[in-house]
Amino acid sequence: MLTEGFQGGIFVGTTAIVAGGTGLVGRELIQLLLNDHFYDKVVALVRKRMHLEHDKLYQVVTDYSNLTEVLDGSDWKQAHVFCTLGTTIKKAKTKEQFRRVDFEYPKILGQLARKFEADVFAIVTAMGASRSSAFFYNQVKGEVEDELIALGLPYLFLLRPSLILGDREDVRLGERVGAWVSKAIAPLMLGGMRAYRPIHAKTIALGLINSAKSGIAGVEVLSSDEIVKRSNA
């Protein structure tokens, strides 16, 4: 049980389990969850500990191969599971490693969420996610969406943002230029083009939380413009 070591010993509110809490969206998500009274415990699955302390925060160091050892069934039951895992081919070095992070780990999380009766599973994928896409990145995102849908999770939210804005730790010049251009032309992107507008990481994090608390059953897919609407709900 994860209650050991917490002030007060036992939490009676909703637990949030976060995978990918050190990434651009994940960092925003962790902060919002810690400040949200709906959640009494925030479990961050990390490869190495974050420099962050909070009474509600419990950091679990894992390589995703031992989740059943570091968390038991009661930790998952009725929890809200958030997955913001994601890498790039450049960082991953190989397609196999990319698939491990963007497909295998989220699939494992989904399987455990289903097995141990988590209430909600919400994940950030990508605009254009489809296993039939001509682009490997979008293929993998589409495949993980299909795998999660097949699990029959009771409340599944698939968020498909466009270009994500925010303070990246390893931002490159090309990304800075692309983000600046995208923000400059965003007001001109109307009608059906709204889905292609860049979106801030904090907006996505709010969309994840508001989706999890919405009570909308089944599978819901949200594009960038729909994420913005949900973040304001």
C-alpha positions in Angstrom: 0.0 0.0 0.0 1.2 3.5 -0.8 -0.3 5.1 2.3 2.8 4.3 4.4 4.8 7.4 5.1 2.1 9.9 4.3 1.0 12.5 6.8 -2.3 11.2 8.3 -1.6 7.7 7.2 -4.6 7.1 5.1 -6.1 9.0 2.2 -9.8 8.8 1.5 -10.1 10.9 -1.7 -9.3 10.1 -5.3 -5.8 8.9 -6.3 -4.1 10.1 -9.4 -1.5 7.9 -11.0 0.7 9.8 -13.5 3.1 8.3 -16.0 5.4 10.9 -17.7 5.4 13.5 -15.0 8.8 14.9 -15.9 7.8 15.8 -19.5 6.3 19.1 -20.8 2.7 18.2 -20.2 3.4 16.0 -17.2 5.1 18.7 -15.2 2.1 20.9 -15.6 -0.2 18.0 -14.8 1.6 17.2 -11.5 1.4 20.8 -10.3 -2.3 21.0 -11.1 -3.1 17.7 -9.4 -1.2 18.7 -6.3 -3.3 21.9 -6.1 -6.6 20.2 -6.8 -8.6 19.2 -3.7 -10.4 16.5 -5.6 -7.2 14.4 -5.5 -5.8 13.4 -2.1 -2.9 11.4 -3.4 -0.7 11.9 -6.5 1.4 8.9 -7.5 4.2 9.8 -10.0 5.8 6.9 -11.9 9.3 8.1 -12.6 12.6 6.8 -13.9 14.4 9.0 -11.4 13.1 11.1 -8.5 12.0 14.6 -9.2 13.2 17.6 -7.2 9.7 18.1 -5.8 8.2 17.6 -2.4 4.6 17.7 -1.4 2.4 16.0 1.2 0.2 14.5 -1.5 3.0 13.4 -3.8 4.4 9.9 -3.8 7.2 9.2 -6.2 7.6 5.6 -7.4 10.8 4.8 -9.3 10.2 2.3 -12.0 11.3 1.1 -15.4 7.7 0.0 -16.1 8.7 -3.7 -16.0 7.9 -4.0 -12.3 4.7 -2.0 -11.8 2.9 -4.9 -10.1 5.8 -5.0 -7.6 5.8 -1.3 -6.7 2.0 -0.8 -6.8 -0.6 -3.3 -5.6 -4.2 -3.7 -6.8 -5.6 -1.4 -4.1 -3.5 1.5 -5.4 -5.1 1.3 -8.8 -8.7 0.7 -7.7 -10.9 3.7 -8.6 -7.9 5.8 -9.4 -7.5 8.2 -12.3 -4.6 7.2 -14.5 -2.9 9.8 -16.6 -0.4 8.9 -19.3 1.7 11.7 -20.8 4.6 9.4 -21.8 6.2 10.3 -25.1 9.6 10.7 -26.8 11.0 11.4 -30.3 12.9 9.2 -32.7 15.9 11.5 -32.2 15.9 11.0 -28.4 15.0 7.3 -28.6 17.7 6.6 -31.1 15.8 3.6 -32.6 12.2 2.8 -33.6 12.2 -0.1 -31.2 13.0 2.2 -28.2 10.4 4.7 -29.4 7.8 2.0 -29.5 8.8 0.9 -26.0 8.1 4.3 -24.6 5.1 5.4 -26.7 3.4 2.0 -27.1 4.5 -0.7 -24.7 4.5 1.4 -21.5 1.1 2.9 -22.1 -0.3 -0.5 -23.0 1.0 -1.9 -19.7 -0.5 1.0 -17.8 -3.9 0.4 -19.6 -3.8 -3.4 -18.8 -3.1 -2.8 -15.1 -5.8 0.0 -15.0 -8.3 -2.5 -16.4 -7.2 -5.4 -14.3 -7.3 -3.5 -11.0 -10.4 -1.5 -11.8 -9.1 2.1 -12.1 -12.0 4.5 -12.8 -10.4 6.6 -15.6 -7.6 6.3 -18.1 -6.6 9.5 -19.9 -3.7 9.7 -22.4 -2.0 12.3 -24.6 -1.4 10.9 -28.1 -1.1 13.2 -31.2 -3.1 14.8 -33.9 -3.3 12.4 -36.8 -2.9 9.3 -34.7 -3.8 6.3 -36.9 -2.3 2.9 -37.4 -2.7 3.4 -41.1 -0.8 6.7 -41.2 2.1 7.1 -43.6 4.2 8.4 -40.7 5.7 6.1 -38.1 5.1 8.4 -35.2 1.4 8.7 -35.9 1.2 4.9 -36.6 2.5 4.1 -33.1 0.1 6.7 -31.5 -2.8 5.1 -33.4 -1.8 1.6 -32.4 -1.7 2.5 -28.7 -5.1 4.1 -29.0 -6.5 0.9 -30.6 -4.9 -1.2 -27.9 -6.4 0.9 -25.1 -9.9 0.9 -26.8 -9.8 -2.9 -27.1 -9.2 -3.2 -23.3 -12.8 -2.0 -22.7 -11.8 0.7 -20.1 -14.9 2.2 -18.6 -13.8 5.9 -19.0 -11.1 6.4 -21.7 -10.0 9.8 -22.9 -7.7 10.1 -25.9 -6.3 13.7 -26.3 -4.8 14.5 -29.6 -3.0 17.9 -29.4 -1.3 19.7 -32.3 2.0 21.5 -31.7 2.5 21.7 -27.9 3.8 25.0 -26.5 5.6 25.4 -23.2 9.0 25.7 -21.5 10.9 22.7 -22.8 14.1 21.8 -21.1 15.9 20.8 -24.4 14.2 23.1 -26.9 16.0 23.4 -30.2 16.2 26.5 -32.5 13.9 24.9 -35.1 11.3 24.2 -32.5 11.5 27.8 -31.2 11.0 29.2 -34.7 8.1 26.7 -35.4 6.4 27.7 -32.1 6.7 31.4 -32.8 5.3 31.1 -36.3 2.5 28.9 -35.1 1.5 31.4 -32.4 1.7 34.2 -34.9 -0.7 32.6 -37.4 -3.0 30.9 -34.8 -5.6 33.8 -34.9 -6.0 33.2 -38.7 -6.8 29.5 -38.2 -10.6 29.5 -38.1 -13.3 27.0 -38.7 -11.9 23.5 -39.3 -8.4 24.9 -39.0 -8.9 25.4 -35.2 -7.8 21.8 -34.6 -4.4 22.7 -36.0 -3.8 25.6 -33.6 -0.8 25.2 -31.2 -1.8 24.4 -27.7 -0.1 25.1 -24.4 1.0 22.2 -22.2 -1.0 23.6 -19.2 -4.1 23.6 -21.4 -3.6 20.0 -22.2 -3.1 19.2 -18.5 -6.3 20.9 -17.6 -8.1 19.0 -20.4 -6.8 15.7 -18.9 -8.1 16.6 -15.4 -11.4 18.0 -16.5 -12.0 14.9 -18.7 -11.2 12.6 -15.9 -13.7 14.4 -13.7 -16.4 14.8 -16.4 -18.2 11.5 -15.8 -18.3 10.8 -19.6 -18.3 7.1 -20.0 -16.9 5.1 -22.9 -14.3 6.4 -25.3 -13.9 10.1 -26.0 -11.4 11.5 -28.5 -10.5 15.2 -28.2 -8.7 17.3 -30.9 -6.8 20.4 -29.9 -9.7 22.8 -30.1 -11.9 20.3 -28.1 -9.1 20.1 -25.5 -9.2 23.9 -25.2 -13.0 23.8 -24.6 -12.6 21.0 -22.0 -9.9 22.9 -20.2 -12.3 25.8 -19.7 -15.2 23.6 -18.5 
